[in-house]
C-alpha cells in the first residue's frame, strides 16, 4: 500500500517536472483529475512520501487551485500523521552525520554525507524539514492546517533542533520556511513559541555556520532581520563569543561569492541590524562592499534587475510587480547603506570603511535614472521616519 502511494506521488512529481522543463501545457481536465488524484491518495501516503505529495502541489499551482476543501482536509490529515509519527529514533541518521562531521576534516557537509547509505525507508530529520519547507510553500495547505497540526509540526521541529544534529540544509529549510510564513500564518508562530523552537534552532544555526554556504548564511541573516523571535534567540545562545560576532565573521568569509540579489540582502541585513554591523571587521566590510560594487551594473539597470529577480523565483507577473522589481535592488542597496550610516556607532566602523560606504552610495546613485533616484530617497525617508 505504501509502495503504491509512493508511486502515485512520483507520478505527480514527474508531472510538474515535465511542465517546467519541457513547457508542457495542462488542460482543465488534467488539472481537475490531478487534483482529485492527489486528494484520493493522501489517505495512504506514508510519512516519508508526504513531502513529495505536498511539494508537487506547491509546484503545480494550477492543480492545487482545483483541489476541493475536502481534498485539502485529507491532505492536511496526511501532514498531521506524518509529523505525529516522528520520534527520537527518526533522528539517529542525523546524529550519525554530526558524529562523523566532528571526526572528519572540514569540507562540504553535503559531499561527505550524500551517499551515507542509511535505510531507504527511514524518515529522518532532513526529510522532516524538507517536508516542512514544502508545506510552507503550498498556500492552500497552509490555510487548511489547524492549530493541532501546527503544534505537532512545531514539536517535531523543536525535537529535531534539540538533538543538535540539524544539517546546514535543515537549518536553511526551517528558517526560510518560518520567514515565508511570517505574514500568513500566525498560528504557526504561536505553535513555535509554545514548543520552544527558536533557541534550539538558533543554537543549531550557529553550530553549523562553518558548513553553511554563502546563500545559507544570507538566509540566516535575513530570517534574523525579519523574525524577532529568531533574532532574540540568536542573541541569547552565542556563548563566550556572541552569535552576532560569529555571523559577522562568516558573512565576511563568504561575501565574495554572493550574487547581486544576495549582496544587496547582506547590505540590508547590516543596515537593519546595527548589532551585526558593529561586529564586522574591516576585512569583512571590504568583502561585502567590494562584492556590492561588482554588481553595480545590475543594481542600476532596470532590465538586469528584473532578470535578477526572476532568477531568484520572485513573482514579476503584471506591470506593478515587474516595475517594482526593476528598481528594487537599487532602492534596497542604497537604503541599506544609508541605514548603516545612521547607526549610533557608525564612527567606530573606521574611516576607510565609512569612505567606502559613501563611495558605494555615490557610485550606485550615479548610475540611476532620476525616477529611480527619487524612489530610493523616498524609500529611505520612509525607513528612517
C-alpha positions in Angstrom: 0.0 0.0 0.0 2.8 2.4 0.9 4.6 1.5 -2.3 1.5 2.2 -4.4 1.1 5.6 -2.7 4.7 6.4 -3.2 4.5 5.6 -6.9 1.4 7.8 -7.1 3.2 10.7 -5.6 6.1 10.2 -8.0 3.6 10.5 -10.9 2.5 13.9 -9.6 6.1 14.9 -9.1 7.0 13.9 -12.6 4.1 15.9 -14.0 5.4 19.3 -12.7 9.0 18.5 -13.8 7.7 17.8 -17.3 5.7 21.0 -17.3 8.7 23.0 -16.0 11.5 21.5 -18.0 9.7 20.9 -21.3 7.0 23.6 -21.3 4.1 21.2 -21.5 0.6 22.7 -21.3 -2.0 21.3 -18.9 -5.7 21.0 -19.8 -8.5 21.9 -17.5 -9.4 18.2 -17.4 -5.9 17.2 -16.4 -5.9 19.8 -13.6 -9.2 18.5 -12.2 -8.2 14.9 -12.5 -4.7 15.5 -10.9 -6.4 17.4 -8.0 -8.8 14.6 -7.3 -6.0 12.1 -7.6 -3.9 14.0 -5.0 -6.8 14.1 -2.6 -7.6 10.4 -3.0 -4.1 9.1 -2.4 -3.5 11.4 0.6 -5.1 8.8 3.0 -2.5 6.2 2.1 0.7 8.3 1.7 3.4 7.2 4.3 5.3 9.8 6.3 8.4 9.6 4.2 6.5 10.4 1.0 4.4 13.2 2.4 6.9 15.8 1.3 6.8 14.6 -2.3 3.0 14.9 -2.4 2.9 18.4 -0.9 5.9 19.6 -3.0 4.1 18.5 -6.2 1.0 20.5 -5.2 3.2 23.5 -4.2 4.7 23.4 -7.7 1.5 22.6 -9.6 -0.3 25.7 -8.5 -3.0 25.3 -11.2 -3.7 21.8 -9.9 -3.7 22.9 -6.3 -6.3 25.5 -7.2 -8.6 22.7 -8.3 -8.4 20.7 -5.0 -11.7 20.9 -3.2 -12.0 21.8 0.5 -12.5 18.1 1.5 -9.4 17.3 -0.5 -7.3 19.8 1.5 -8.7 18.3 4.7 -7.4 14.9 3.6 -4.0 16.3 2.7 -3.8 18.2 6.0 -4.6 15.0 7.8 -1.7 13.3 5.9 0.7 16.0 7.0 -0.6 15.7 10.6 0.0 11.9 10.6 3.5 12.3 9.2 4.6 14.7 11.9 2.8 12.8 14.7 4.7 9.7 13.7 8.1 11.4 14.4 10.0 10.1 17.4 13.6 10.3 18.7 14.6 7.3 16.5 13.9 9.3 13.4 16.9 11.5 14.2 19.6 8.8 14.5 20.7 9.2 11.0 21.2 12.9 11.6 23.1 12.2 14.8 25.4 9.9 12.8 26.1 12.7 10.3 27.1 15.0 13.1 29.3 12.4 14.8 31.1 11.9 11.5 31.3 15.6 11.0 33.1 16.1 14.3 35.5 13.3 13.5 36.4 14.2 9.9 38.3 17.1 8.4 36.2 20.1 7.4 34.8 20.2 3.9 31.5 20.0 2.2 28.8 18.7 4.5 26.7 17.6 1.6 29.6 15.8 -0.2 30.5 13.8 3.0 27.0 12.5 3.7 25.2 12.4 0.3 26.0 8.7 0.0 25.9 7.6 3.6 23.8 4.6 2.9 21.2 4.6 5.7 17.9 2.7 5.4 15.9 3.9 2.5 12.6 3.9 4.3 13.7 6.0 7.2 12.0 9.4 7.7 14.9 11.4 9.1 15.3 15.0 10.3 16.5 16.4 6.9 13.4 14.9 5.3 11.2 16.3 8.1 12.5 19.9 7.5 12.3 19.5 3.7 8.7 18.4 4.1 8.1 21.5 6.3 9.6 23.7 3.5 7.1 22.2 1.0 4.2 22.6 3.4 5.0 26.3 3.8 5.3 26.8 0.0 1.8 25.5 -0.5 -0.5 28.4 0.3 -3.9 26.5 0.3 -2.4 23.8 2.6 -1.1 26.5 5.0 -4.6 27.8 5.2 -6.0 24.3 5.7 -3.8 23.3 8.7 -5.4 23.6 12.1 -3.8 24.5 15.4 -3.3 20.9 16.4 -1.3 20.2 13.3 0.9 23.3 13.7 1.6 22.1 17.2 2.6 18.7 16.0 4.8 20.1 13.3 6.4 22.6 15.8 7.0 19.8 18.3 8.8 17.7 15.7 10.9 20.6 14.5 11.8 21.5 18.1 12.7 17.9 19.0 15.0 17.7 15.9 16.6 21.0 16.8 17.3 19.9 20.4 19.3 17.0 19.1 21.8 19.5 17.8 22.0 17.4 14.7 20.4 19.7 12.2 22.4 19.9 9.0 23.0 23.2 7.2 20.3 22.2 4.8 17.8 21.6 7.6 18.6 24.9 9.3 18.1 26.7 6.0 14.8 24.9 5.2 13.5 25.7 8.7 14.5 29.3 8.9 13.4 30.2 5.3 10.1 28.4 5.9 9.3 30.4 9.0 10.4 33.5 7.2 7.9 32.8 4.4 5.1 32.2 7.0 5.6 35.4 9.0 2.8 37.4 7.4 0.5 34.4 6.6 0.3 32.0 9.5 0.2 33.5 13.0 -0.9 30.1 14.3 2.4 28.6 13.1 4.3 31.1 15.2 2.1 30.6 18.2 2.8 26.9 18.0 6.5 27.5 17.5 6.6 29.7 20.6 4.7 27.1 22.6 7.1 24.4 21.6 10.2 26.5 22.2 11.5 26.2 18.7 13.7 29.3 18.5 16.6 28.8 20.9 17.4 25.2 19.8 17.1 26.3 16.1 19.4 29.3 16.8 21.9 27.0 18.5 22.0 24.7 15.5 22.4 27.6 13.1 25.5 28.8 15.0 26.9 25.3 15.3 26.6 24.8 11.5 28.0 28.2 10.4 31.3 26.8 9.2 29.5 24.4 6.9 27.0 27.0 5.6 27.4 28.1 2.0 27.0 31.9 1.2 23.3 31.6 0.4 22.6 29.8 3.7 24.5 32.5 5.6 22.5 35.3 4.0 19.2 33.5 4.6 20.0 33.0 8.2 20.7 36.8 8.5 17.5 37.6 6.5 15.4 35.4 8.9 17.1 37.1 11.9 16.3 40.5 10.4 12.6 39.7 9.8 11.8 37.3 12.7 12.1 38.9 16.2 11.7 35.5 17.9 14.7 34.1 16.0 16.7 37.3 16.4 16.2 37.2 20.2 17.2 33.6 20.3 20.5 34.3 18.4 21.2 37.0 20.9 20.8 34.5 23.8 22.7 31.4 22.6 26.0 32.8 21.4 28.1 31.7 24.4 31.6 33.2 25.1 31.7 34.6 21.5 28.4 36.3 20.7 26.3 34.9 17.9 26.4 38.2 16.1 30.2 38.2 16.1 30.3 34.7 14.6 27.6 35.6 12.0 29.6 38.7 11.1 32.8 36.8 10.7 31.1 34.1 8.5 29.4 36.8 6.4 32.8 38.4 5.7 34.3 34.9 4.8 31.6 34.1 2.3 30.6 37.6 0.8 33.0 37.2 -2.1 30.7 34.5 -3.6 27.4 36.4 -3.4 25.3 37.2 -6.4 23.7 40.6 -6.9 20.5 39.8 -5.0 22.3 38.3 -2.0 24.9 41.1 -1.9 22.0 43.5 -1.5 20.5 41.3 1.1 23.8 41.4 3.0 23.7 45.2 3.0 20.1 45.2 4.1 20.8 42.9 7.0 23.8 45.1 8.1 21.6 48.2 7.8 18.7 46.8 9.8 20.8 45.1 12.5 23.4 47.5 14.0 24.5 44.9 16.5 25.6 42.7 13.5 27.3 45.6 11.8 29.2 46.5 15.0 30.9 43.1 14.9 32.2 43.4 11.3 35.9 43.6 10.9 37.5 45.9 8.3 38.2 42.8 6.1 34.5 41.8 6.4 33.3 45.2 5.4 35.7 45.3 2.5 34.5 41.9 1.3 30.8 42.9 1.4 31.2 46.3 -0.1 33.6 45.1 -2.8 31.1 42.4 -3.8 28.3 45.0 -3.9 30.5 47.1 -6.3 30.9 44.2 -8.7 27.1 44.1 -9.1 26.6 47.9 -9.6 25.7 47.4 -13.2 22.9 45.0 -12.3 21.5 47.2 -9.5 21.2 50.3 -11.6 19.9 48.7 -14.8 16.2 48.0 -14.9 16.3 45.1 -17.3 19.2 43.3 -15.4 17.4 43.9 -12.1 14.2 42.3 -13.4 16.3 39.3 -14.6 17.9 39.0 -11.2 14.5 39.0 -9.5 13.3 36.3 -11.9 16.4 34.2 -11.4 15.5 34.1 -7.6 12.0 32.9 -8.3 10.3 36.2 -7.5 6.8 36.7 -9.0 7.2 39.6 -11.5 4.0 38.9 -13.4 2.0 42.1 -14.0 3.0 45.6 -14.6 3.2 46.6 -11.0 5.3 43.7 -9.9 7.7 43.9 -12.8 8.0 47.7 -12.4 8.9 47.3 -8.7 11.5 44.6 -9.5 13.2 46.9 -12.0 14.3 49.3 -9.2 14.0 47.1 -6.1 17.7 46.3 -5.7 18.9 49.8 -6.4 16.5 51.1 -3.7 17.3 48.3 -1.3 21.0 48.6 -1.6 21.3 52.4 -1.2 18.6 52.5 1.5 20.6 49.8 3.4 23.8 51.8 3.0 22.0 54.9 4.3 20.7 52.9 7.3 24.3 51.9 8.1 25.3 55.5 8.1 22.6 56.2 10.6 23.8 53.7 13.1 24.7 55.2 16.5 28.1 53.5 16.4 28.9 54.4 12.8 32.0 56.4 13.7 33.5 53.2 15.2 33.4 51.4 11.8 36.7 53.1 10.8 37.5 55.9 8.4 38.3 53.7 5.4 35.1 51.7 5.8 33.0 54.9 6.1 34.6 56.3 3.0 33.9 53.1 1.0 30.2 53.2 2.1 29.9 56.8 0.9 31.6 55.9 -2.3 29.2 53.0 -2.9 26.2 55.2 -2.4 27.7 57.8 -4.8 28.6 55.2 -7.5 25.2 53.4 -7.4 23.2 56.6 -7.4 25.3 58.0 -10.2 24.2 55.1 -12.4 20.5 55.6 -11.7 18.0 57.5 -13.7 16.2 60.3 -12.0 13.0 58.3 -11.3 14.8 55.5 -9.6 16.9 58.0 -7.6 13.7 59.7 -6.3 12.3 56.3 -5.3 15.5 55.5 -3.4 15.3 58.7 -1.3 11.6 58.2 -0.7 12.2 54.6 0.5 15.0 55.7 2.9 12.8 58.6 4.2 10.1 56.1 4.9 12.5 53.7 6.6 14.1 56.3 8.8 10.8 58.1 9.9 
